[in-house]
Amino acid sequence: MNARPLLAALAALVFSCSSAAEDGYDLWLRAAAIKGARADEVRSHISEVVLPEGGSEVLRCAGEEFRRGALRALTQDVPVEKAPAREGSVVLGTPASSPVVAGLALPLQSLGDEGYLIRSQIVGGKRAIVIAANSDVGVLYGVFQFFRLVQSGQPLGALDVSSRPSTKIRLLNHWDNLDQHVERGYAGQSIWNWHKLPGWVDPRYTDYARANASIGINGTVLTNVNANATSLAPAYIEKAKALSGALRPYGIRIYLTARFSAPIELGGLKTADPLDPGVRAWWKAKADEIYAAIPDFGGFLVKANSEGQPGPQDYKRTHADGANMLAEAVAPHGGVVMWRAFVYSNETPTDRAKQAFDEFVPLDGRFNENVLVQVKNGAIDFQPREPFHPLFGAMPKTPLMMEFQITKEYLGFSTHLAYLGPLFEEALDADTRVKGGKKGVRPTVAKVVDGELHGYKYTGMAGVANIGSDRSWSGSIFDQANWYVYGRLAWDPELSARDIAEEWVRQTFTNDPAFVKPVVEMMMGSREAVVDYMTPLGLAHLMGTGHHYGPAPWVNDLGRADWNPTYYHRADANGIGFDRGPAKDGKGGSDAISQYAPEVARQFGDVKKTPEQFLLWFHHLPWSHRVSSGRSLWDELVVRYTRGVESVAKMQATWEGMKPFVDEERFKQVGDYLAIQHEEAQWWRDACIAYFQSINKLPLPDGYAPPKHPLEYYKSLRFPYAPGRT
Ligand code: GCW
């Protein structure tokens, strides 16, 4: 592309954006103009950019990103050169694309296919910064990292940064339907406009790709796991192809969900039995057809025999039979199959928390090489807090992918401020204590997922996206941080949630410490606040039926026992909690704890050793049980519910004090949402206390206010139009 028109366009963009309202569209890539002495410092390090000539689309994007970043930061264009012409140049490229980079003999080997290196060094006698990689996409990631440093006020004088991703497949999963409804979506409609594709390729797709590439995401599953076979029809493959064209320049591959019964629904076959030769041939031909249109198609994600989805068990075959059939179809093209472990059945008499493990562990070693089993972080379902899923560590011969939920189905949709970094971090850092993995590697969930423990060939993470057609993408400004932290942790699960929060705050708002410190603090405590006002002490799944909005711990009459909140909390006049310890005398626990490695099982099996945050997840205890504070279990629950509401009030006060640092539009939206959150936290507290008190008849501890309304009031509330329903 000719440089002049591009820069003119970029300049127009910058100047038009500077007067536009801050509606969050620019995300963490907002790149505010840098002022004062810092601007002089930055300018001295990016006086020009040295770009390889030609190169791939991806490399061209890396160059454009650099120039865009520089223009935004300094409101002034940087000259493009072929070799360093002056002090303070930035050299971009790979040894293959750039003779300048090739001449530097950089230590690139350890960076793998996607890593990058950023370092200050003399090039051609001039002081320079080099951003180099083995691959073009590595350079792109390096450019984004460089601007993260620029925009978060880091010194640029002596850079020596290198990084490579810990997992190979770093995906968003969109639960987006073809009619643009997003299941569990709280940010408007799907951004994929299937109706207008392939003729209209919305420029927003490019912005989506940039945002994802900036945090290292390299793939996206476009369609809902509750799948529609139509997404594999020829017309939709054409549409997906057009989308892949928009995402590819940023290193993003596309994937689709595969409805297991598609051979019947689309192909007119009589069966979808995975061992039927006709069915196998149909999938093979379908894969060939997709790859002919989209040569770098990533593969399929499948939800089978779960919540009504068809699957191999409909034909008395196993999950491995189903997955392997699809894996064979995509293998010649280098594709993968991600098979979800989120299976549970009302007919199975065991604890729902045990079922995925029981189903999948016996299949370890029976999946084809290009199958990954995708496991939610906890054994139930994306609750505000769950212990880690016992499958992690229990399938050494099968690559296990992590599935996190970025969209806050169970944490207050997009109006509650809940930074999920600590939730993700807690799951990744959990020590599985399994034996038999690589020596010297602490067997954390992260080390299972990144493949180090068991030497998986493929590794990956998936995050259920919180992206929609709202201008702010994620339904609120602070929900953007959850997309951001997911991507950063998928790249490097060892990063700290706090550091990532700080990075995000600096780029999204300001580097002023008077803002950064309190806002990071507020974010770090926000998830715990939700746990307190919704499901303290290991409670789970008390949300309203279907939509999961608001409290409904009383519900006990749904079609499936394991959809009832009463199934999860098991409160009665004597006590509360789910006994997951061993069964005694035909009574007692579900024995889910025995699915963990022995040391973990011993800990979770012992009331005194169980971390209090999981107390009622693993134990059914009398209301009078003493907890570590010295209070009774009942009093402690009331205290925590109340503390959750108070935490939100504190968040409101913190935010009030931030007015001088934030533009009017974002300040107001965050403040108004916090007010909604405060009201709803109070609702959660009051409804849960009213309900549990109706069962145990106990008084509230001194000084704690009774619920504002009688229980019947809370029970009478209905929300027929709550967003995101199935
Ligand atoms: O959390 C539950 C959701 C369903 C979802 C399911 C799943 C896509 O309530 O909406 O379906 O999990 O993960 O498959």
Boltz pocket constraint, residues with backbone or C-beta under 6 A from the ligand:
constraints:
  - pocket:
      binder: B
      contacts: [[A, 175], [A, 183], [A, 184], [A, 225], [A, 226], [A, 303], [A, 307], [A, 342], [A, 381], [A, 382], [A, 409], [A, 546], [A, 724], [A, 726]]
      max_distance: 6.0
